[in-house]
Amino acid sequence: MPRRSRVSIPGYAEHIIQCGNNRQPIFACDEDMKAYAYWLGEYAKKFEVSICPPPEN
């Protein structure tokens, strides 16, 4: 059965996560993670969205 379409309502927060398959690491090194964070921030500015860091566990 296919997944239902996602609903995105303007002005409402969305929870988006980034994780690897079977809890595998996503980034090969710290430089990769820093590059990802940089580009994420750049596109957040471009598309006028806010990025909040995850809470500490």
N, CA, C and O atoms as a CHARMM CRD file, in Angstrom:
* protein
*
  228
    1    1 MET  N      0.84900  -1.17000   0.00000 PROA 1      0.00000
    2    1 MET  CA     0.00000   0.00000   0.00000 PROA 1      0.00000
    3    1 MET  C      0.89900   1.23900   0.00000 PROA 1      0.00000
    4    1 MET  O      1.80600   1.33900   0.82700 PROA 1      0.00000
    5    2 PRO  N      0.66400   2.16700  -0.90100 PROA 2      0.00000
    6    2 PRO  CA     1.50100   3.36700  -0.96600 PROA 2      0.00000
    7    2 PRO  C      1.24900   4.28600   0.23300 PROA 2      0.00000
    8    2 PRO  O      0.18000   4.28000   0.84400 PROA 2      0.00000
    9    3 ARG  N      2.27100   5.06700   0.53500 PROA 3      0.00000
   10    3 ARG  CA     2.17300   6.03700   1.62600 PROA 3      0.00000
   11    3 ARG  C      1.22900   7.16300   1.21000 PROA 3      0.00000
   12    3 ARG  O      1.18400   7.55300   0.04300 PROA 3      0.00000
   13    4 ARG  N      0.47900   7.67400   2.17700 PROA 4      0.00000
   14    4 ARG  CA    -0.40800   8.80600   1.89000 PROA 4      0.00000
   15    4 ARG  C      0.41400  10.05600   1.62500 PROA 4      0.00000
   16    4 ARG  O      1.52400  10.19800   2.13800 PROA 4      0.00000
   17    5 SER  N     -0.12700  10.95500   0.82800 PROA 5      0.00000
   18    5 SER  CA     0.55300  12.21600   0.53100 PROA 5      0.00000
   19    5 SER  C      0.71000  13.02800   1.80700 PROA 5      0.00000
   20    5 SER  O     -0.15600  13.01500   2.68100 PROA 5      0.00000
   21    6 ARG  N      1.83800  13.73900   1.89600 PROA 6      0.00000
   22    6 ARG  CA     2.07400  14.59000   3.05700 PROA 6      0.00000
   23    6 ARG  C      1.33400  15.90900   2.88100 PROA 6      0.00000
   24    6 ARG  O      1.19000  16.41700   1.76900 PROA 6      0.00000
   25    7 VAL  N      0.88000  16.43600   3.97400 PROA 7      0.00000
   26    7 VAL  CA     0.17600  17.71100   3.97600 PROA 7      0.00000
   27    7 VAL  C      1.11200  18.75300   4.57000 PROA 7      0.00000
   28    7 VAL  O      1.65500  18.55500   5.65600 PROA 7      0.00000
   29    8 SER  N      1.30000  19.85300   3.86700 PROA 8      0.00000
   30    8 SER  CA     2.13100  20.94200   4.35100 PROA 8      0.00000
   31    8 SER  C      1.26800  22.19500   4.40100 PROA 8      0.00000
   32    8 SER  O      0.81400  22.69600   3.37100 PROA 8      0.00000
   33    9 ILE  N      1.04900  22.69300   5.61400 PROA 9      0.00000
   34    9 ILE  CA     0.19800  23.86300   5.80200 PROA 9      0.00000
   35    9 ILE  C      1.09000  25.07400   6.03900 PROA 9      0.00000
   36    9 ILE  O      1.87300  25.08500   6.99000 PROA 9      0.00000
   37   10 PRO  N      0.98500  26.10400   5.18300 PROA 10     0.00000
   38   10 PRO  CA     1.80200  27.30600   5.35300 PROA 10     0.00000
   39   10 PRO  C      1.61800  27.90700   6.75100 PROA 10     0.00000
   40   10 PRO  O      0.50100  28.02400   7.25400 PROA 10     0.00000
   41   11 GLY  N      2.75000  28.28600   7.36300 PROA 11     0.00000
   42   11 GLY  CA     2.70700  28.91200   8.67900 PROA 11     0.00000
   43   11 GLY  C      2.77700  27.94200   9.84500 PROA 11     0.00000
   44   11 GLY  O      2.90600  28.37300  10.99100 PROA 11     0.00000
   45   12 TYR  N      2.69500  26.64000   9.58300 PROA 12     0.00000
   46   12 TYR  CA     2.77100  25.63900  10.63900 PROA 12     0.00000
   47   12 TYR  C      4.13500  24.95600  10.60200 PROA 12     0.00000
   48   12 TYR  O      4.69600  24.70700   9.53500 PROA 12     0.00000
   49   13 ALA  N      4.64800  24.66300  11.78100 PROA 13     0.00000
   50   13 ALA  CA     5.95100  23.99700  11.87600 PROA 13     0.00000
   51   13 ALA  C      5.85900  22.56100  11.37300 PROA 13     0.00000
   52   13 ALA  O      4.82500  21.90500  11.50000 PROA 13     0.00000
   53   14 GLU  N      6.96300  22.09000  10.80000 PROA 14     0.00000
   54   14 GLU  CA     7.06100  20.70000  10.37100 PROA 14     0.00000
   55   14 GLU  C      8.27400  20.07600  11.04900 PROA 14     0.00000
   56   14 GLU  O      9.30600  20.72400  11.22100 PROA 14     0.00000
   57   15 HSD  N      8.13700  18.83500  11.42300 PROA 15     0.00000
   58   15 HSD  CA     9.23500  18.10500  12.06800 PROA 15     0.00000
   59   15 HSD  C      9.91000  17.26200  10.99600 PROA 15     0.00000
   60   15 HSD  O      9.30300  16.35000  10.43500 PROA 15     0.00000
   61   16 ILE  N     11.16100  17.57200  10.72000 PROA 16     0.00000
   62   16 ILE  CA    11.91300  16.85100   9.69800 PROA 16     0.00000
   63   16 ILE  C     13.16700  16.30200  10.34700 PROA 16     0.00000
   64   16 ILE  O     13.87700  17.02400  11.04600 PROA 16     0.00000
   65   17 ILE  N     13.44100  15.02500  10.12000 PROA 17     0.00000
   66   17 ILE  CA    14.63400  14.42500  10.70200 PROA 17     0.00000
   67   17 ILE  C     15.52800  13.88500   9.59600 PROA 17     0.00000
   68   17 ILE  O     15.07100  13.58200   8.49400 PROA 17     0.00000
   69   18 GLN  N     16.79100  13.77500   9.91200 PROA 18     0.00000
   70   18 GLN  CA    17.77900  13.21800   8.98200 PROA 18     0.00000
   71   18 GLN  C     18.43200  12.05700   9.71800 PROA 18     0.00000
   72   18 GLN  O     19.07000  12.25700  10.75200 PROA 18     0.00000
   73   19 CYS  N     18.27700  10.85300   9.19600 PROA 19     0.00000
   74   19 CYS  CA    18.89200   9.70400   9.86200 PROA 19     0.00000
   75   19 CYS  C     19.32500   8.66500   8.82300 PROA 19     0.00000
   76   19 CYS  O     18.78500   8.61000   7.71800 PROA 19     0.00000
   77   20 GLY  N     20.29200   7.86000   9.19400 PROA 20     0.00000
   78   20 GLY  CA    20.80500   6.82800   8.31600 PROA 20     0.00000
   79   20 GLY  C     20.01200   5.53700   8.44400 PROA 20     0.00000
   80   20 GLY  O     19.30300   5.33700   9.43100 PROA 20     0.00000
   81   21 ASN  N     20.12500   4.66300   7.45700 PROA 21     0.00000
   82   21 ASN  CA    19.47100   3.36100   7.51300 PROA 21     0.00000
   83   21 ASN  C     20.09000   2.53000   8.62100 PROA 21     0.00000
   84   21 ASN  O     21.31000   2.49900   8.77900 PROA 21     0.00000
   85   22 ASN  N     19.24900   1.86100   9.38300 PROA 22     0.00000
   86   22 ASN  CA    19.71700   0.99300  10.46900 PROA 22     0.00000
   87   22 ASN  C     20.66100   1.72000  11.42600 PROA 22     0.00000
   88   22 ASN  O     21.61000   1.13100  11.94300 PROA 22     0.00000
   89   23 ARG  N     20.39000   2.99700  11.65400 PROA 23     0.00000
   90   23 ARG  CA    21.18100   3.83800  12.57000 PROA 23     0.00000
   91   23 ARG  C     22.64400   3.98200  12.15400 PROA 23     0.00000
   92   23 ARG  O     23.51500   4.21900  12.99100 PROA 23     0.00000
   93   24 GLN  N     22.89900   3.84000  10.87700 PROA 24     0.00000
   94   24 GLN  CA    24.26200   4.03900  10.38100 PROA 24     0.00000
   95   24 GLN  C     24.56900   5.53000  10.33000 PROA 24     0.00000
   96   24 GLN  O     23.65700   6.34600  10.19700 PROA 24     0.00000
   97   25 PRO  N     25.84600   5.89200  10.43600 PROA 25     0.00000
   98   25 PRO  CA    26.21600   7.31400  10.34900 PROA 25     0.00000
   99   25 PRO  C     25.80700   7.90400   8.99000 PROA 25     0.00000
  100   25 PRO  O     25.84100   7.22500   7.96500 PROA 25     0.00000
  101   26 ILE  N     25.43000   9.15600   9.01300 PROA 26     0.00000
  102   26 ILE  CA    25.02700   9.85100   7.79000 PROA 26     0.00000
  103   26 ILE  C     26.24100  10.48000   7.11300 PROA 26     0.00000
  104   26 ILE  O     26.34800  10.47600   5.88700 PROA 26     0.00000
  105   27 PHE  N     27.13800  11.01100   7.90600 PROA 27     0.00000
  106   27 PHE  CA    28.28200  11.74000   7.37700 PROA 27     0.00000
  107   27 PHE  C     29.56300  10.94500   7.59800 PROA 27     0.00000
  108   27 PHE  O     29.73800  10.30800   8.63700 PROA 27     0.00000
  109   28 ALA  N     30.45100  10.98800   6.61800 PROA 28     0.00000
  110   28 ALA  CA    31.71600  10.25500   6.70400 PROA 28     0.00000
  111   28 ALA  C     32.69900  10.93000   7.65700 PROA 28     0.00000
  112   28 ALA  O     33.53800  10.26300   8.26100 PROA 28     0.00000
  113   29 CYS  N     32.59500  12.26200   7.79300 PROA 29     0.00000
  114   29 CYS  CA    33.51300  12.99500   8.66500 PROA 29     0.00000
  115   29 CYS  C     32.86300  14.30400   9.10400 PROA 29     0.00000
  116   29 CYS  O     31.80400  14.68400   8.60600 PROA 29     0.00000
  117   30 ASP  N     33.51100  14.98000  10.03600 PROA 30     0.00000
  118   30 ASP  CA    32.97300  16.24300  10.55600 PROA 30     0.00000
  119   30 ASP  C     32.84300  17.30800   9.46500 PROA 30     0.00000
  120   30 ASP  O     31.91900  18.12100   9.49600 PROA 30     0.00000
  121   31 GLU  N     33.76200  17.30300   8.50700 PROA 31     0.00000
  122   31 GLU  CA    33.70800  18.29500   7.43400 PROA 31     0.00000
  123   31 GLU  C     32.43300  18.11900   6.58600 PROA 31     0.00000
  124   31 GLU  O     31.84100  19.10200   6.14200 PROA 31     0.00000
  125   32 ASP  N     32.02100  16.87600   6.36900 PROA 32     0.00000
  126   32 ASP  CA    30.77900  16.62400   5.63600 PROA 32     0.00000
  127   32 ASP  C     29.58300  17.17800   6.39700 PROA 32     0.00000
  128   32 ASP  O     28.69600  17.79700   5.80900 PROA 32     0.00000
  129   33 MET  N     29.56000  16.95100   7.71500 PROA 33     0.00000
  130   33 MET  CA    28.46100  17.44200   8.53200 PROA 33     0.00000
  131   33 MET  C     28.43200  18.97000   8.53400 PROA 33     0.00000
  132   33 MET  O     27.36000  19.57000   8.45700 PROA 33     0.00000
  133   34 LYS  N     29.60100  19.60000   8.62100 PROA 34     0.00000
  134   34 LYS  CA    29.66700  21.06200   8.60900 PROA 34     0.00000
  135   34 LYS  C     29.20500  21.62400   7.26600 PROA 34     0.00000
  136   34 LYS  O     28.52400  22.64800   7.22700 PROA 34     0.00000
  137   35 ALA  N     29.56600  20.97100   6.17500 PROA 35     0.00000
  138   35 ALA  CA    29.12100  21.40900   4.84600 PROA 35     0.00000
  139   35 ALA  C     27.60200  21.28400   4.73100 PROA 35     0.00000
  140   35 ALA  O     26.94400  22.18000   4.20100 PROA 35     0.00000
  141   36 TYR  N     27.05000  20.18900   5.22000 PROA 36     0.00000
  142   36 TYR  CA    25.59400  19.98300   5.19400 PROA 36     0.00000
  143   36 TYR  C     24.89500  21.07400   6.00200 PROA 36     0.00000
  144   36 TYR  O     23.91300  21.65900   5.54400 PROA 36     0.00000
  145   37 ALA  N     25.40500  21.34700   7.21000 PROA 37     0.00000
  146   37 ALA  CA    24.80400  22.37500   8.06200 PROA 37     0.00000
  147   37 ALA  C     24.87400  23.75000   7.39200 PROA 37     0.00000
  148   37 ALA  O     23.93000  24.53500   7.48200 PROA 37     0.00000
  149   38 TYR  N     25.99100  24.03800   6.72200 PROA 38     0.00000
  150   38 TYR  CA    26.13700  25.31500   6.02400 PROA 38     0.00000
  151   38 TYR  C     25.08000  25.45600   4.92600 PROA 38     0.00000
  152   38 TYR  O     24.38000  26.46500   4.85100 PROA 38     0.00000
  153   39 TRP  N     24.97500  24.43100   4.07800 PROA 39     0.00000
  154   39 TRP  CA    24.00900  24.50600   2.97500 PROA 39     0.00000
  155   39 TRP  C     22.57600  24.51100   3.48100 PROA 39     0.00000
  156   39 TRP  O     21.71700  25.16900   2.89400 PROA 39     0.00000
  157   40 LEU  N     22.30800  23.79500   4.55100 PROA 40     0.00000
  158   40 LEU  CA    20.97600  23.81100   5.14500 PROA 40     0.00000
  159   40 LEU  C     20.62900  25.23200   5.59500 PROA 40     0.00000
  160   40 LEU  O     19.51700  25.71000   5.37000 PROA 40     0.00000
  161   41 GLY  N     21.58600  25.89500   6.22800 PROA 41     0.00000
  162   41 GLY  CA    21.36800  27.27900   6.65900 PROA 41     0.00000
  163   41 GLY  C     21.17000  28.23500   5.49700 PROA 41     0.00000
  164   41 GLY  O     20.31600  29.12100   5.55300 PROA 41     0.00000
  165   42 GLU  N     21.96000  28.05700   4.44100 PROA 42     0.00000
  166   42 GLU  CA    21.82300  28.91900   3.26000 PROA 42     0.00000
  167   42 GLU  C     20.44000  28.78000   2.61300 PROA 42     0.00000
  168   42 GLU  O     19.81600  29.77900   2.25500 PROA 42     0.00000
  169   43 TYR  N     19.97400  27.55800   2.47000 PROA 43     0.00000
  170   43 TYR  CA    18.66300  27.35000   1.85200 PROA 43     0.00000
  171   43 TYR  C     17.53300  27.75000   2.78300 PROA 43     0.00000
  172   43 TYR  O     16.46300  28.14500   2.31800 PROA 43     0.00000
  173   44 ALA  N     17.74800  27.65700   4.08700 PROA 44     0.00000
  174   44 ALA  CA    16.74200  28.13800   5.02700 PROA 44     0.00000
  175   44 ALA  C     16.54200  29.64100   4.84900 PROA 44     0.00000
  176   44 ALA  O     15.41200  30.12900   4.86200 PROA 44     0.00000
  177   45 LYS  N     17.64400  30.36800   4.68400 PROA 45     0.00000
  178   45 LYS  CA    17.53600  31.81600   4.43100 PROA 45     0.00000
  179   45 LYS  C     16.83600  32.08100   3.10700 PROA 45     0.00000
  180   45 LYS  O     15.93500  32.91500   3.03000 PROA 45     0.00000
  181   46 LYS  N     17.25200  31.37000   2.06600 PROA 46     0.00000
  182   46 LYS  CA    16.69500  31.58300   0.73200 PROA 46     0.00000
  183   46 LYS  C     15.18600  31.35700   0.70600 PROA 46     0.00000
  184   46 LYS  O     14.44900  32.11100   0.07100 PROA 46     0.00000
  185   47 PHE  N     14.73300  30.31500   1.39700 PROA 47     0.00000
  186   47 PHE  CA    13.31600  29.97200   1.36200 PROA 47     0.00000
  187   47 PHE  C     12.55500  30.45200   2.59700 PROA 47     0.00000
  188   47 PHE  O     11.39900  30.08700   2.80900 PROA 47     0.00000
  189   48 GLU  N     13.23000  31.28500   3.41900 PROA 48     0.00000
  190   48 GLU  CA    12.61600  31.93000   4.57300 PROA 48     0.00000
  191   48 GLU  C     11.97000  30.92900   5.52400 PROA 48     0.00000
  192   48 GLU  O     10.79600  31.05300   5.87200 PROA 48     0.00000
  193   49 VAL  N     12.75000  29.93900   5.93800 PROA 49     0.00000
  194   49 VAL  CA    12.29000  28.97100   6.93400 PROA 49     0.00000
  195   49 VAL  C     13.27300  28.98600   8.10100 PROA 49     0.00000
  196   49 VAL  O     14.43200  29.36600   7.93800 PROA 49     0.00000
  197   50 SER  N     12.81200  28.57800   9.26200 PROA 50     0.00000
  198   50 SER  CA    13.64800  28.52200  10.45400 PROA 50     0.00000
  199   50 SER  C     14.12400  27.10600  10.69400 PROA 50     0.00000
  200   50 SER  O     13.39000  26.14400  10.46900 PROA 50     0.00000
  201   51 ILE  N     15.34500  26.98700  11.14700 PROA 51     0.00000
  202   51 ILE  CA    15.93000  25.69500  11.50300 PROA 51     0.00000
  203   51 ILE  C     16.19100  25.72600  13.00500 PROA 51     0.00000
  204   51 ILE  O     16.88100  26.62000  13.49400 PROA 51     0.00000
  205   52 CYS  N     15.64900  24.76400  13.73500 PROA 52     0.00000
  206   52 CYS  CA    15.88100  24.67200  15.18200 PROA 52     0.00000
  207   52 CYS  C     16.71800  23.43500  15.45400 PROA 52     0.00000
  208   52 CYS  O     16.46400  22.37400  14.88500 PROA 52     0.00000
  209   53 PRO  N     17.70300  23.56400  16.31200 PROA 53     0.00000
  210   53 PRO  CA    18.51700  22.38100  16.63700 PROA 53     0.00000
  211   53 PRO  C     17.69500  21.37700  17.44100 PROA 53     0.00000
  212   53 PRO  O     16.74200  21.75100  18.12400 PROA 53     0.00000
  213   54 PRO  N     18.07000  20.09800  17.35700 PROA 54     0.00000
  214   54 PRO  CA    17.33800  19.08700  18.13700 PROA 54     0.00000
  215   54 PRO  C     17.61300  19.26700  19.62100 PROA 54     0.00000
  216   54 PRO  O     18.66600  19.77600  20.00300 PROA 54     0.00000
  217   55 PRO  N     16.67300  18.85300  20.45300 PROA 55     0.00000
  218   55 PRO  CA    16.89800  18.96000  21.90700 PROA 55     0.00000
  219   55 PRO  C     17.98400  17.97500  22.35300 PROA 55     0.00000
  220   55 PRO  O     18.17400  16.92700  21.73700 PROA 55     0.00000
  221   56 GLU  N     18.68000  18.32200  23.41200 PROA 56     0.00000
  222   56 GLU  CA    19.68800  17.42600  23.97700 PROA 56     0.00000
  223   56 GLU  C     18.98000  16.29800  24.70900 PROA 56     0.00000
  224   56 GLU  O     18.00700  16.53300  25.42700 PROA 56     0.00000
  225   57 ASN  N     19.46000  15.08300  24.53200 PROA 57     0.00000
  226   57 ASN  CA    18.85200  13.93200  25.22500 PROA 57     0.00000
  227   57 ASN  C     19.58100  13.63200  26.49600 PROA 57     0.00000
  228   57 ASN  O     19.21600  12.69900  27.21200 PROA 57     0.00000
